[in-house]
């Protein structure tokens, strides 16, 4: 039985993202499988999704703009009624190929993360997609519970904490299985003004860290409130409406990527 899990709290994502994720998984996995969403409100979630309450914790999640520390709820000795290996998927990713190999790679007792391309000199995993046996990360949860704010400040991101401290170390899924939209799909400047983002051959999952979502990629805009055409994007540059440097602004333009819509659907 392949076990896929996700987590939702608050209103940032909710049923539309959960239902799309279930549909993408169902189209790209060989049954039998379970799809479990740990959430604070099951209303609006399609019936095929198993919903279970958020795992209880006895510590306060630190308020920080870095890291998704509520994921630590998944690290406990128990995870609902699940046992054995589970594959965690972020709600805002896009499944573009078969997920079966994610369950066959390595040993069932391994903790295996996707590769993080943001720090090429650091062997850092990405927890947008990662597999772990239920209970294996309980020592991390206990350590985090003892000083949530201190751990968050020291490591910055939950994926760095997991990469460096998982019992027995971590493995990484093969390069190319999980690709980063901004780093692997977006065209480099100045080609980003002429050519649409592309899906690398062999990619099974596309992740969207940061403020760029699949919907933004479909529309061809680099985040909420950003220009949706090259003309408007360059006009914002001329008016001084940009963050960081002018070069960053020029790089932060994408043409619409219709292939994202082909996959990111119910």
SULMOPE-V218324 format. One record per run of one state. SS is the DSSP state (alpha for helix, beta for strand, coil for the rest). FROM is the first residue (numbers start at 0). TO is the last residue. If there is no record, write none. Layout:
SS|FROM|TO, SS|FROM|TO
This chain:
coil|0|0, beta|1|7, coil|8|13, alpha|14|26, coil|27|31, beta|32|38, coil|39|48, beta|49|52, coil|53|67, alpha|68|74, coil|75|77, beta|78|78, coil|79|80, beta|81|81, coil|82|83, beta|84|88, coil|89|92, beta|93|94, coil|95|98, alpha|99|103, coil|104|110, beta|111|114, coil|115|123, beta|124|132, coil|133|136, alpha|137|145, coil|146|146, alpha|147|154, coil|155|156, alpha|157|164, coil|165|169, beta|170|171, coil|172|176, beta|177|179, alpha|180|184, coil|185|189, alpha|190|192, coil|193|203, beta|204|206, coil|207|212, alpha|213|218, coil|219|228, alpha|229|237, coil|238|244, alpha|245|250, coil|251|256, alpha|257|262, coil|263|265
